[in-house]
């Protein structure tokens, strides 16, 4: 895994941080939730994915990554409003900027761990199946890009 790959995720985290001043902005025509929700959710996904991969047993990895997952990751695109996030990565009703900042620090530490993960470390995605180390950067980039595009639309 090249350092350049991780740079994509570092940029995504910098982009998340850049939107913190706009966290209370909402545009109900674009999204039912504030900018803070999208930032918080994106960081929860970053941290949950990497933690799950660290705790996975690479010997149990099975390549069952779906065609839909391959298609969406190839085009770095997730359609809006089609998926529901699992409960453990759903932001609470009240989102505090300090909590987002704490998650941001953790996410920056966590992405540095990706190159040292076993190639078959994985997490189970509810729609795509098992996502291993080979695909995780692409997944996190596409997922974060999806939410940042929504943030940009909210702020237009």
DSSP file (Angstrom, degrees, kcal/mol; ACC not computed):
  #  RESIDUE AA STRUCTURE BP1 BP2  ACC     N-H-->O    O-->H-N    N-H-->O    O-->H-N    TCO  KAPPA ALPHA  PHI   PSI    X-CA   Y-CA   Z-CA
    1    1 A X              0   0    0      0, 0.0     2,-0.2     0, 0.0   133,-0.0   0.000 360.0 360.0 360.0 129.3    0.0    0.0    0.0
    2    2 A X    >>  -     0   0    0      1,-0.1     4,-0.9     4,-0.0     3,-0.8  -0.504 360.0-126.1 -85.0 151.0    1.5    3.3   -1.0
    3    3 A X  H 3> S+     0   0    0      1,-0.2     4,-1.7     2,-0.2     3,-0.2   0.816 109.9  67.8 -60.4 -30.7    1.6    6.4    1.2
    4    4 A X  H 3> S+     0   0    0      1,-0.2     4,-1.1     2,-0.2    -1,-0.2   0.872  92.9  58.2 -58.6 -37.4   -0.1    8.2   -1.6
    5    5 A X  H X> S+     0   0    0     -3,-0.8     4,-0.8     1,-0.2     3,-0.7   0.926 106.0  47.7 -57.6 -46.0   -3.2    6.2   -0.9
    6    6 A X  H 3X S+     0   0    0     -4,-0.9     4,-2.3     1,-0.2     3,-0.4   0.822 100.8  67.1 -66.5 -30.9   -3.3    7.4    2.7
    7    7 A X  H 3X S+     0   0    0     -4,-1.7     4,-2.4     1,-0.2    -1,-0.2   0.845  94.0  58.9 -58.8 -34.2   -2.9   11.0    1.5
    8    8 A X  H <X S+     0   0    0     -4,-1.1     4,-1.8    -3,-0.7    -1,-0.2   0.909 109.1  43.6 -60.8 -42.0   -6.4   10.7   -0.1
    9    9 A X  H  X S+     0   0    0     -4,-0.8     4,-2.3    -3,-0.4    -2,-0.2   0.857 109.9  55.4 -73.8 -34.9   -7.8   10.0    3.3
   10   10 A X  H  X S+     0   0    0     -4,-2.3     4,-2.1     2,-0.2    -2,-0.2   0.910 108.9  48.9 -62.1 -40.6   -5.8   12.7    5.0
   11   11 A X  H  X S+     0   0    0     -4,-2.4     4,-2.6     2,-0.2    -2,-0.2   0.911 108.5  53.2 -64.4 -41.9   -7.2   15.2    2.5
   12   12 A X  H  X S+     0   0    0     -4,-1.8     4,-2.3     1,-0.2    -2,-0.2   0.907 109.6  48.5 -59.5 -41.8  -10.7   13.9    3.2
   13   13 A X  H  X S+     0   0    0     -4,-2.3     4,-2.5     2,-0.2    -1,-0.2   0.884 110.0  51.6 -66.9 -37.8  -10.2   14.5    6.9
   14   14 A X  H  X S+     0   0    0     -4,-2.1     4,-2.1     2,-0.2    -2,-0.2   0.897 109.2  51.3 -62.9 -39.4   -8.8   18.0    6.2
   15   15 A X  H  X S+     0   0    0     -4,-2.6     4,-0.9     2,-0.2    -2,-0.2   0.920 108.6  50.7 -63.5 -43.7  -11.9   18.7    4.2
   16   16 A X  H >< S+     0   0    0     -4,-2.3     3,-1.2     1,-0.2     4,-0.4   0.948 110.6  49.6 -57.2 -48.2  -14.1   17.5    7.1
   17   17 A X  H >< S+     0   0    0     -4,-2.5     3,-1.5     1,-0.3     4,-0.3   0.870 103.2  60.6 -59.8 -37.3  -12.3   19.8    9.4
   18   18 A X  H 3< S+     0   0    0     -4,-2.1     3,-0.3     1,-0.3    -1,-0.3   0.735 102.2  53.3 -65.1 -21.4  -12.7   22.8    7.0
   19   19 A X  T X< S+     0   0    0     -3,-1.2     3,-1.7    -4,-0.9    -1,-0.3   0.485  78.0  98.1 -92.4  -2.9  -16.5   22.5    7.3
   20   20 A X  G X  S+     0   0    0     -3,-1.5     3,-1.9    -4,-0.4    -1,-0.2   0.873  77.1  58.7 -53.5 -41.1  -16.6   22.6   11.1
   21   21 A X  G 3  S+     0   0    0     -3,-0.3     3,-0.3    -4,-0.3    -1,-0.3   0.744 108.3  47.7 -62.1 -19.3  -17.4   26.4   11.1
   22   22 A X  G X  S+     0   0    0     -3,-1.7     3,-2.1     1,-0.2    13,-0.4   0.192  75.8 118.6-101.6  15.4  -20.5   25.6    9.1
   23   23 A X  T <  S+     0   0    0     -3,-1.9    13,-2.5     1,-0.3    14,-0.3   0.740  72.3  51.5 -60.8 -26.1  -21.7   22.7   11.3
   24   24 A X  T 3  S+     0   0    0     -3,-0.3    -1,-0.3    -4,-0.2     2,-0.2   0.498  83.6 113.2 -89.6  -2.3  -25.0   24.3   12.3
   25   25 A X    <   +     0   0    0     -3,-2.1    10,-2.3     9,-0.1     2,-0.3  -0.461  42.6 179.7 -73.6 139.9  -26.1   25.0    8.7
   26   26 A X        -     0   0    0      8,-0.2     2,-0.3    -2,-0.2     8,-0.1  -0.994  20.1-175.6-140.0 145.0  -29.1   23.1    7.4
   27   27 A X    >>  -     0   0    0      6,-0.4     4,-2.5    -2,-0.3     3,-2.1  -0.841   9.9-163.9-140.0 100.0  -30.9   23.1    4.1
   28   28 A X  T 34 S+     0   0    0     -2,-0.3    -1,-0.1     1,-0.3   126,-0.0   0.652  87.2  65.8 -64.9 -15.1  -34.0   20.9    4.3
   29   29 A X  T 34 S+     0   0    0      1,-0.1    -1,-0.3   125,-0.1     3,-0.1   0.761 115.6  28.8 -73.7 -23.6  -34.2   20.8    0.5
   30   30 A X  T <4 S+     0   0    0     -3,-2.1     2,-0.3     1,-0.4    -2,-0.2   0.830 134.3   0.6-101.1 -45.4  -30.9   19.0    0.3
   31   31 A X     <  -     0   0    0     -4,-2.5    -1,-0.4     2,-0.1    -4,-0.3  -0.993  52.5-133.8-150.0 148.2  -30.8   17.0    3.6
   32   32 A X  S    S+     0   0    0     -2,-0.3     2,-0.3    -3,-0.1    -4,-0.1   0.552  91.2  58.4 -78.3  -7.5  -33.0   16.5    6.7
   33   33 A X  S    S-     0   0    0     -6,-0.2    -6,-0.4     1,-0.1    -2,-0.1  -0.802  87.3-100.0-126.0 163.1  -29.9   17.0    8.9
   34   34 A X    >>  -     0   0    0     -2,-0.3     4,-1.1    -8,-0.1     3,-0.8  -0.226  39.5-102.3 -74.6 166.2  -27.3   19.7    9.6
   35   35 A X  H 3> S+     0   0    0    -10,-2.3     4,-2.1   -13,-0.4     3,-0.3   0.884 120.6  64.2 -52.8 -41.8  -23.8   19.8    8.2
   36   36 A X  H 3> S+     0   0    0    -13,-2.5     4,-2.9     1,-0.2     5,-0.3   0.856  96.3  57.2 -54.7 -37.6  -22.6   18.5   11.7
   37   37 A X  H <> S+     0   0    0     -3,-0.8     4,-2.9   -14,-0.3    -1,-0.2   0.935 107.7  46.3 -60.4 -46.4  -24.5   15.3   11.2
   38   38 A X  H  X S+     0   0    0     -4,-1.1     4,-2.1    -3,-0.3    -1,-0.2   0.881 114.9  46.9 -65.6 -38.8  -22.6   14.5    7.9
   39   39 A X  H  X S+     0   0    0     -4,-2.1     4,-2.0     2,-0.2    -2,-0.2   0.941 115.1  45.7 -67.1 -47.3  -19.2   15.3    9.4
   40   40 A X  H  X S+     0   0    0     -4,-2.9     4,-2.5    -5,-0.2    -2,-0.2   0.922 113.8  48.8 -62.2 -46.5  -19.9   13.3   12.6
   41   41 A X  H  X S+     0   0    0     -4,-2.9     4,-2.4    -5,-0.3    -1,-0.2   0.927 109.2  52.6 -60.7 -46.1  -21.2   10.3   10.6
   42   42 A X  H  X S+     0   0    0     -4,-2.1     4,-2.3    -5,-0.2    -1,-0.2   0.907 112.3  45.3 -57.9 -42.5  -18.3   10.3    8.3
   43   43 A X  H  X S+     0   0    0     -4,-2.0     4,-2.6     2,-0.2     5,-0.2   0.876 109.3  54.6 -70.9 -37.5  -15.8   10.3   11.2
   44   44 A X  H  X S+     0   0    0     -4,-2.5     4,-2.6     2,-0.2     5,-0.2   0.907 110.2  48.2 -60.4 -40.4  -17.8    7.6   13.0
   45   45 A X  H  X S+     0   0    0     -4,-2.4     4,-2.8    44,-0.2     5,-0.3   0.945 110.0  51.9 -65.0 -48.6  -17.5    5.4    9.8
   46   46 A X  H  X S+     0   0    0     -4,-2.3     4,-2.0     1,-0.2     5,-0.2   0.952 116.5  39.3 -49.1 -54.9  -13.8    6.1    9.5
   47   47 A X  H  X S+     0   0    0     -4,-2.6     4,-2.1     1,-0.2    -1,-0.2   0.871 116.4  48.8 -71.7 -38.2  -13.1    5.0   13.1
   48   48 A X  H  X S+     0   0    0     -4,-2.6     4,-2.8    -5,-0.2     5,-0.2   0.918 111.3  50.8 -67.0 -42.5  -15.5    2.1   13.2
   49   49 A X  H  X S+     0   0    0     -4,-2.8     4,-2.2    -5,-0.2    -2,-0.2   0.944 114.0  42.7 -60.3 -49.7  -14.2    0.6   10.0
   50   50 A X  H  X S+     0   0    0     -4,-2.0     4,-2.4    -5,-0.3    -1,-0.2   0.897 114.8  50.0 -69.2 -38.9  -10.6    0.8   11.0
   51   51 A X  H  X S+     0   0    0     -4,-2.1     4,-1.9    -5,-0.2    -1,-0.2   0.931 111.5  49.1 -62.2 -45.2  -11.3   -0.5   14.5
   52   52 A X  H  X S+     0   0    0     -4,-2.8     4,-0.6     1,-0.2    70,-0.3   0.882 110.9  50.3 -61.9 -38.0  -13.4   -3.4   13.1
   53   53 A X  H >< S+     0   0    0     -4,-2.2     3,-0.8    -5,-0.2    69,-0.4   0.915 108.8  51.3 -66.9 -41.9  -10.6   -4.2   10.7
   54   54 A X  H 3< S+     0   0    0     -4,-2.4    -1,-0.2     1,-0.2    -2,-0.2   0.875 114.8  44.1 -60.0 -36.9   -8.0   -4.2   13.5
   55   55 A X  H 3< S+     0   0    0     -4,-1.9    -1,-0.2    -5,-0.2    -2,-0.2   0.482  94.3 104.6 -89.2  -3.1  -10.2   -6.6   15.5
   56   56 A X  S << S-     0   0    0     -3,-0.8     2,-0.7    -4,-0.6     3,-0.1  -0.325  73.0-124.0 -76.9 161.5  -11.0   -8.9   12.6
   57   57 A X    >   -     0   0    0      1,-0.1     3,-2.4    63,-0.1     4,-0.4  -0.907  15.3-157.6-104.6 105.4   -9.5  -12.3   12.0
   58   58 A X  G >  S+     0   0    0     -2,-0.7     3,-1.1     1,-0.3    -1,-0.1   0.764  90.3  65.6 -55.7 -25.6   -7.9  -12.3    8.6
   59   59 A X  G 3  S+     0   0    0      1,-0.2    -1,-0.3    -3,-0.1    62,-0.1   0.738 100.0  51.8 -68.7 -20.8   -8.1  -16.1    8.4
   60   60 A X  G <  S+     0   0    0     -3,-2.4    -1,-0.2    60,-0.1    -2,-0.2   0.467  82.0 124.0 -93.0  -2.4  -11.9  -15.8    8.4
   61   61 A X    <   -     0   0    0     -3,-1.1     2,-0.4    -4,-0.4    60,-0.1  -0.349  37.7-175.1 -62.6 134.4  -12.0  -13.3    5.5
   62   62 A X        -     0   0    0     -2,-0.1     2,-1.5    58,-0.0    68,-0.3  -0.999  28.6-125.5-130.2 129.4  -14.1  -14.4    2.6
   63   63 A X        +     0   0    0     -2,-0.4    68,-0.1     1,-0.2    66,-0.0  -0.585  56.2 139.0 -78.3  93.4  -14.2  -12.4   -0.6
   64   64 A X        +     0   0    0     -2,-1.5    -1,-0.2    66,-0.2     2,-0.1   0.010  19.5 153.7-121.3  26.2  -17.9  -11.8   -1.0
   65   65 A X        -     0   0    0     64,-0.2    64,-0.2    65,-0.2    63,-0.1  -0.373  44.5-120.1 -60.6 128.2  -17.7   -8.2   -2.1
   66   66 A X     >  -     0   0    0     62,-2.7     4,-2.2    -2,-0.1     5,-0.2  -0.227   7.3-121.0 -76.3 158.5  -20.8   -7.5   -4.2
   67   67 A X  H  > S+     0   0    0      2,-0.2     4,-2.6     1,-0.2     5,-0.2   0.899 116.6  55.0 -59.3 -41.9  -21.0   -6.4   -7.8
   68   68 A X  H  > S+     0   0    0      1,-0.2     4,-2.9     2,-0.2     5,-0.2   0.916 107.3  49.8 -58.6 -44.7  -22.9   -3.3   -6.6
   69   69 A X  H  > S+     0   0    0      2,-0.2     4,-2.6     1,-0.2     5,-0.3   0.921 111.0  48.7 -60.2 -45.4  -20.0   -2.5   -4.3
   70   70 A X  H  X S+     0   0    0     -4,-2.2     4,-2.1     2,-0.2    -2,-0.2   0.912 113.4  48.0 -61.3 -42.9  -17.4   -2.9   -7.0
   71   71 A X  H  X S+     0   0    0     -4,-2.6     4,-1.7     2,-0.2    -2,-0.2   0.943 113.9  44.8 -63.4 -49.8  -19.5   -0.7   -9.3
   72   72 A X  H  <>S+     0   0    0     -4,-2.9     5,-2.6     1,-0.2     4,-0.3   0.883 115.3  47.2 -66.2 -38.7  -20.0    2.1   -6.8
   73   73 A X  H ><5S+     0   0    0     -4,-2.6     3,-0.6    -5,-0.2    -1,-0.2   0.866 107.1  57.6 -71.5 -34.7  -16.4    2.1   -5.6
   74   74 A X  H 3<5S+     0   0    0     -4,-2.1    -1,-0.2    -5,-0.3    -2,-0.2   0.911 116.4  35.3 -59.1 -41.6  -15.1    2.2   -9.2
   75   75 A X  T 3<5S-     0   0    0     -4,-1.7    -1,-0.2     2,-0.2    -2,-0.2   0.397 106.0-128.9 -94.4   2.9  -17.1    5.3   -9.8
   76   76 A X  T < 5 +     0   0    0     -3,-0.6     2,-0.4    -4,-0.3    -3,-0.2   0.923  66.3 130.5  50.9  49.4  -16.5    6.7   -6.3
   77   77 A X      < -     0   0    0     -5,-2.6     2,-0.4    -6,-0.1    -1,-0.2  -0.995  40.8-177.3-141.3 130.9  -20.2    7.2   -6.1
   78   78 A X        -     0   0    0     -2,-0.4     2,-0.1    64,-0.2     5,-0.0  -0.999  35.0-120.2-121.0 128.8  -22.9    6.4   -3.6
   79   79 A X    >   -     0   0    0     -2,-0.4     3,-0.9     1,-0.1     4,-0.3  -0.388  34.1-106.3 -67.4 145.9  -26.5    7.4   -4.5
   80   80 A X  T 3  S+     0   0    0      1,-0.2    -1,-0.1     2,-0.1    66,-0.0  -0.474  92.4   3.5 -74.9 139.3  -28.2    9.9   -2.2
   81   81 A X  T 3  S+     0   0    0     -2,-0.2    -1,-0.2     2,-0.1    -2,-0.0   0.613  98.3 105.4  70.4  14.6  -30.9    8.7    0.2
   82   82 A X  S <  S+     0   0    0     -3,-0.9     2,-0.3     1,-0.0    -2,-0.1   0.714  71.0  49.9 -99.8 -23.3  -30.7    5.0   -0.8
   83   83 A X        -     0   0    0     -4,-0.3     2,-0.5    -5,-0.0    -2,-0.1  -0.842  66.8-141.0-119.2 154.0  -29.0    3.5    2.2
   84   84 A X        -     0   0    0     -2,-0.3     2,-0.1    -3,-0.0     3,-0.1  -0.956  26.6-122.8-113.7 129.3  -29.6    3.6    5.9
   85   85 A X        -     0   0    0     -2,-0.5     5,-0.1     1,-0.1   -44,-0.0  -0.408  31.5-103.4 -69.8 141.9  -26.5    3.8    8.2
   86   86 A X    >   -     0   0    0      1,-0.1     3,-2.0    -2,-0.1     4,-0.2  -0.311  35.0-109.4 -60.7 150.6  -26.1    1.1   10.9
   87   87 A X  G >  S+     0   0    0      1,-0.3     3,-1.8     2,-0.2    -1,-0.1   0.835 113.4  62.8 -52.9 -40.2  -27.0    2.3   14.3
   88   88 A X  G 3  S+     0   0    0      1,-0.3    -1,-0.3   -43,-0.0    -2,-0.1   0.611 108.1  42.2 -69.3 -10.2  -23.4    2.3   15.6
   89   89 A X  G <  S+     0   0    0     -3,-2.0     2,-0.5     2,-0.1    -1,-0.3   0.181  88.7 111.0-117.1  16.2  -22.4    5.0   13.1
   90   90 A X    <   -     0   0    0     -3,-1.8   -53,-0.0    -4,-0.2    -3,-0.0  -0.780  69.7-123.0 -88.9 128.8  -25.4    7.2   13.5
   91   91 A X        -     0   0    0     -2,-0.5     4,-0.1   -54,-0.2    -2,-0.1  -0.314  28.3-109.4 -65.2 153.5  -24.8   10.5   15.2
   92   92 A X        -     0   0    0      2,-0.2    -1,-0.1     1,-0.1     0, 0.0  -0.266  34.3 -99.7 -74.8 171.7  -26.8   11.3   18.3
   93   93 A X  S    S+     0   0    0      1,-0.1     2,-0.6    -2,-0.0    -1,-0.1   0.894 114.0  49.4 -62.2 -40.6  -29.5   14.0   18.2
   94   94 A X  S    S-     0   0    0      2,-0.0     2,-0.5     0, 0.0    -2,-0.2  -0.895  74.8-167.0-103.7 124.3  -27.1   16.6   19.8
   95   95 A X        -     0   0    0     -2,-0.6     2,-0.4    -4,-0.1   -59,-0.1  -0.944   4.9-155.5-115.3 125.8  -23.7   16.8   18.1
   96   96 A X    >>  -     0   0    0     -2,-0.5     4,-1.8     1,-0.1     3,-0.5  -0.830  17.4-137.4-102.3 136.8  -20.9   18.8   19.8
   97   97 A X  H 3> S+     0   0    0     -2,-0.4     4,-2.7     1,-0.2     5,-0.2   0.876 105.9  58.0 -57.5 -39.5  -18.1   20.3   17.9
   98   98 A X  H 3> S+     0   0    0      1,-0.2     4,-2.2     2,-0.2    -1,-0.2   0.869 104.6  51.5 -61.4 -35.3  -15.6   19.1   20.5
   99   99 A X  H <> S+     0   0    0     -3,-0.5     4,-2.3     2,-0.2    -1,-0.2   0.900 109.6  49.4 -66.6 -40.0  -16.8   15.5   19.9
  100  100 A X  H  X S+     0   0    0     -4,-1.8     4,-2.2     2,-0.2    -2,-0.2   0.924 110.7  50.4 -63.7 -43.3  -16.2   15.9   16.2
  101  101 A X  H  X S+     0   0    0     -4,-2.7     4,-2.0     1,-0.2    -2,-0.2   0.895 109.7  50.7 -62.5 -39.8  -12.7   17.3   16.8
  102  102 A X  H  X S+     0   0    0     -4,-2.2     4,-2.1     1,-0.2    -1,-0.2   0.916 111.0  48.1 -63.3 -43.6  -11.9   14.3   19.1
  103  103 A X  H  X S+     0   0    0     -4,-2.3     4,-2.8     1,-0.2    -1,-0.2   0.851 108.4  55.9 -64.7 -34.1  -13.1   11.9   16.4
  104  104 A X  H  X S+     0   0    0     -4,-2.2     4,-2.3     2,-0.2    -2,-0.2   0.915 106.8  48.7 -64.6 -43.7  -11.0   13.7   13.9
  105  105 A X  H  X S+     0   0    0     -4,-2.0     4,-1.7     2,-0.2    -2,-0.2   0.929 113.7  47.5 -60.4 -45.5   -7.9   13.3   15.9
  106  106 A X  H  X S+     0   0    0     -4,-2.1     4,-3.0     1,-0.2    -2,-0.2   0.905 110.3  51.7 -64.1 -41.9   -8.7    9.5   16.3
  107  107 A X  H  X S+     0   0    0     -4,-2.8     4,-2.5     1,-0.2    -1,-0.2   0.894 107.5  52.9 -62.8 -39.8   -9.4    9.2   12.6
  108  108 A X  H  X S+     0   0    0     -4,-2.3     4,-0.6     1,-0.2    -1,-0.2   0.878 113.3  44.0 -63.9 -36.7   -6.0   10.8   11.7
  109  109 A X  H >< S+     0   0    0     -4,-1.7     3,-0.6    -5,-0.2     4,-0.4   0.916 112.6  53.0 -70.4 -43.6   -4.3    8.3   14.0
  110  110 A X  H >X S+     0   0    0     -4,-3.0     3,-1.8     1,-0.2     4,-0.6   0.875 101.1  57.4 -62.9 -40.3   -6.3    5.4   12.7
  111  111 A X  H >< S+     0   0    0     -4,-2.5     3,-0.7     1,-0.3     4,-0.5   0.806  98.1  62.6 -65.6 -24.5   -5.6    5.9    9.0
  112  112 A X  T << S+     0   0    0     -4,-0.6    -1,-0.3    -3,-0.6     4,-0.2   0.707  98.7  58.2 -68.9 -17.9   -1.9    5.6    9.7
  113  113 A X  T X> S+     0   0    0     -3,-1.8     3,-1.3    -4,-0.4     4,-0.6   0.706  82.9  84.2 -82.4 -21.4   -2.6    2.1   10.9
  114  114 A X  G X< S+     0   0    0     -3,-0.7     3,-1.6    -4,-0.6    -1,-0.2   0.884  84.9  54.2 -54.0 -46.7   -4.1    0.9    7.5
  115  115 A X  G 34 S+     0   0    0     -4,-0.5    -1,-0.3     1,-0.3    -2,-0.1   0.782 108.1  51.6 -61.7 -22.9   -0.7    0.1    5.8
  116  116 A X  G <4 S+     0   0    0     -3,-1.3    -1,-0.3    -4,-0.2    -2,-0.2   0.530  87.4 106.4 -91.2  -4.7    0.2   -2.2    8.7
  117  117 A X  S << S-     0   0    0     -3,-1.6   -63,-0.1    -4,-0.6   -64,-0.0  -0.429  83.8 -98.9 -72.0 147.7   -3.1   -4.2    8.6
  118  118 A X    >   -     0   0    0      1,-0.1     3,-2.2   -65,-0.1    15,-0.4  -0.352  34.2-116.2 -58.0 144.9   -3.1   -7.7    7.2
  119  119 A X  T 3  S+     0   0    0      1,-0.3    15,-0.7    14,-0.1    14,-0.6   0.761 116.8  47.7 -60.6 -22.4   -4.3   -7.6    3.5
  120  120 A X  T 3  S+     0   0    0     12,-0.2    -1,-0.3    13,-0.1     2,-0.2   0.198  77.5 122.6-106.1  16.0   -7.2   -9.8    4.6
  121  121 A X    <   +     0   0    0     -3,-2.2    12,-1.1   -60,-0.1     2,-0.3  -0.545  46.3 168.5 -64.5 145.7   -8.2   -7.7    7.6
  122  122 A X  E     -A  132   0A   0    -69,-0.4     2,-0.3   -70,-0.3    10,-0.2  -0.962  37.5-143.3-155.3 166.4  -11.8   -6.7    6.9
  123  123 A X  E     -A  131   0A   0      8,-1.8     8,-3.0    -2,-0.3     2,-0.7  -0.966  31.4-115.9-132.9 155.1  -15.1   -5.2    8.0
  124  124 A X  E     -A  130   0A   0     -2,-0.3     2,-0.4     6,-0.2     6,-0.2  -0.811  24.5-157.8 -95.0 115.4  -18.5   -6.4    7.0
  125  125 A X  E  >  -A  129   0A   0      4,-2.8     4,-1.7    -2,-0.7    -2,-0.0  -0.773  19.5-131.1 -90.5 136.3  -20.5   -3.8    5.0
  126  126 A X  T  4 S+     0   0    0     -2,-0.4    -1,-0.1     1,-0.2     4,-0.1   0.788 102.2  20.0 -60.8 -28.6  -24.3   -4.4    5.2
  127  127 A X  T  4 S+     0   0    0      2,-0.1   -58,-0.2   -61,-0.0    -1,-0.2   0.752 128.8  43.1-107.6 -33.4  -24.7   -4.0    1.4
  128  128 A X  T  4 S-     0   0    0      1,-0.3   -62,-2.7   -60,-0.1     2,-0.2   0.680  94.0-137.4 -91.6 -18.9  -21.3   -4.7   -0.1
  129  129 A X  E  <  +A  125   0A   0     -4,-1.7    -4,-2.8   -64,-0.2    -1,-0.3  -0.654  62.5   2.9  92.3-155.8  -20.1   -7.7    1.9
  130  130 A X  E     -A  124   0A   0    -68,-0.3     2,-0.6    -2,-0.2    -6,-0.2  -0.500  61.2-162.8 -73.9 128.6  -16.6   -8.0    3.3
  131  131 A X  E     -A  123   0A   0     -8,-3.0    -8,-1.8    -2,-0.3     2,-0.1  -0.955  14.0-167.3-111.9 116.4  -14.3   -5.0    2.6
  132  132 A X  E >>  -A  122   0A   0     -2,-0.6     4,-1.3   -10,-0.2     3,-1.3  -0.327  40.8 -85.7 -97.9-177.4  -10.7   -5.9    3.1
  133  133 A X  H 3> S+     0   0    0    -12,-1.1     4,-0.6   -14,-0.6     3,-0.2   0.824 123.6  62.8 -57.5 -34.7   -7.5   -3.7    3.3
  134  134 A X  H 34 S+     0   0    0    -15,-0.7    -1,-0.3     1,-0.2     4,-0.2   0.836 116.5  28.7 -59.6 -33.8   -7.2   -3.7   -0.5
  135  135 A X  H <> S+     0   0    0     -3,-1.3     4,-2.5     1,-0.1    -1,-0.2   0.521  95.5  91.2-105.6  -7.9  -10.5   -1.8   -0.8
  136  136 A X  H  X S+     0   0    0     -4,-1.3     4,-3.0     1,-0.2     5,-0.3   0.870  86.3  49.2 -65.6 -38.8  -10.8    0.1    2.5
  137  137 A X  H  X S+     0   0    0     -4,-0.6     4,-2.6     1,-0.2    -1,-0.2   0.937 113.3  47.8 -64.8 -44.0   -9.1    3.3    1.3
  138  138 A X  H  > S+     0   0    0     -4,-0.2     4,-2.5     2,-0.2    -2,-0.2   0.910 113.7  48.5 -61.1 -42.3  -11.4    3.4   -1.8
  139  139 A X  H  X S+     0   0    0     -4,-2.5     4,-3.0     2,-0.2     5,-0.3   0.959 113.2  45.1 -63.1 -51.7  -14.4    2.7    0.4
  140  140 A X  H  X S+     0   0    0     -4,-3.0     4,-2.4     1,-0.2     5,-0.2   0.878 114.5  50.0 -62.4 -37.6  -13.6    5.4    3.0
  141  141 A X  H  X S+     0   0    0     -4,-2.6     4,-2.7    -5,-0.3    -1,-0.2   0.941 113.7  44.1 -64.6 -47.7  -12.8    7.9    0.2
  142  142 A X  H  X S+     0   0    0     -4,-2.5     4,-2.2    -5,-0.2   -64,-0.2   0.913 115.3  48.4 -64.9 -43.1  -16.0    7.2   -1.7
  143  143 A X  H  X S+     0   0    0     -4,-3.0     4,-1.8     2,-0.2    -1,-0.2   0.932 115.1  44.0 -63.9 -46.3  -18.1    7.3    1.5
  144  144 A X  H  X S+     0   0    0     -4,-2.4     4,-2.7    -5,-0.3     5,-0.2   0.915 111.9  53.3 -66.0 -42.4  -16.6   10.5    2.8
  145  145 A X  H  X S+     0   0    0     -4,-2.7     4,-2.3    -5,-0.2    -1,-0.2   0.894 105.4  56.1 -58.5 -40.5  -16.8   12.1   -0.7
  146  146 A X  H  X S+     0   0    0     -4,-2.2     4,-1.4     1,-0.2    -1,-0.2   0.935 112.3  40.7 -56.4 -49.0  -20.5   11.2   -0.7
  147  147 A X  H  X S+     0   0    0     -4,-1.8     4,-2.3     1,-0.2    -2,-0.2   0.847 112.6  54.1 -73.7 -33.0  -21.2   13.1    2.5
  148  148 A X  H  X S+     0   0    0     -4,-2.7     4,-2.6     2,-0.2    -1,-0.2   0.854 105.3  54.6 -68.8 -32.6  -18.9   16.0    1.6
  149  149 A X  H  X S+     0   0    0     -4,-2.3     4,-2.1    -5,-0.2    -1,-0.2   0.898 108.8  48.6 -64.4 -39.1  -20.8   16.5   -1.7
  150  150 A X  H  X S+     0   0    0     -4,-1.4     4,-2.6     2,-0.2    -2,-0.2   0.928 110.3  51.4 -64.5 -44.0  -24.0   16.7    0.4
  151  151 A X  H  X S+     0   0    0     -4,-2.3     4,-2.1     1,-0.2    -2,-0.2   0.930 109.5  49.9 -57.2 -47.2  -22.3   19.3    2.7
  152  152 A X  H  X S+     0   0    0     -4,-2.6     4,-0.7     1,-0.2    -1,-0.2   0.893 110.9  49.6 -60.8 -39.9  -21.3   21.3   -0.3
  153  153 A X  H >< S+     0   0    0     -4,-2.1     3,-0.7     1,-0.2    -1,-0.2   0.895 108.9  52.3 -65.6 -40.0  -24.9   21.2   -1.6
  154  154 A X  H 3< S+     0   0    0     -4,-2.6    -1,-0.2     1,-0.2    -2,-0.2   0.892 111.3  47.6 -60.4 -39.7  -26.2   22.3    1.8
  155  155 A X  H 3<        0   0    0     -4,-2.1    -1,-0.2     1,-0.2    -2,-0.2   0.557 360.0 360.0 -83.4  -8.5  -23.9   25.3    1.8
  156  156 A X    <<        0   0    0     -4,-0.7    -1,-0.2    -3,-0.7    -2,-0.1   0.506 360.0 360.0 -65.8 360.0  -24.6   26.5   -1.8
